[in-house]
Amino acid sequence: NCMHHADSNEEMSAIVKLINDPDEGVARVAIRQLGKSNSRFAFIHLIPKLSSDDMKIRKEAIDALRPIIGTDFGYKYSAPLAVREEAVKRWKKMWQDNQTNPRFLWDLQETNRFIKDKYLAKPAAAPKPTASAQKTALKIPALGTFKKVAPQAAAKKIAAKKTKAGRAAGR
């Protein structure tokens, strides 16, 4: 089944045909699968999907492209047409500038910061946290902010809790 493992040219060609399927569900699954191939072939076939009239197709396309190079170049699938068109121009320009480079996807992944700076206007800098805040907080996007604790301090806290618990149990 070409939808589970796409590594041959025939399978990739079949998936590309399916990204244009009139059944939106089929097209979305094909776009997702094409993106998983993380290939130049996928990249060049997914960029046009950013201009689709169908919001769900646009969402699948950007969700498939983003992991390939690590950025969305400011593209928002639900943005007004004019805003989307500007972002699509950046994607197309990036392809035009790099289509003769056989290593361009690898280069994009390796030099993501440079690419973001070249093809996106720099956003206003966020205020930097103070040095003490940087030392005491660890930001994990999916989980939130946690205090960093030095290993020695953690060991002391655990020992203190055990001692306190032992005293309480001995009463």
PyMOL commands that set and color helices and strands:
alter all, ss='L'
color gray80, all
select helices_A, chain A and resi 9-18+24-36+40-51+55-69+81-98+104-110+112-119+131-136+151-170
alter helices_A, ss='H'
color red, helices_A
select strands_A, chain A and resi 137-140+144-147
alter strands_A, ss='S'
color yellow, strands_A
deselect
rebuild
show_as cartoon
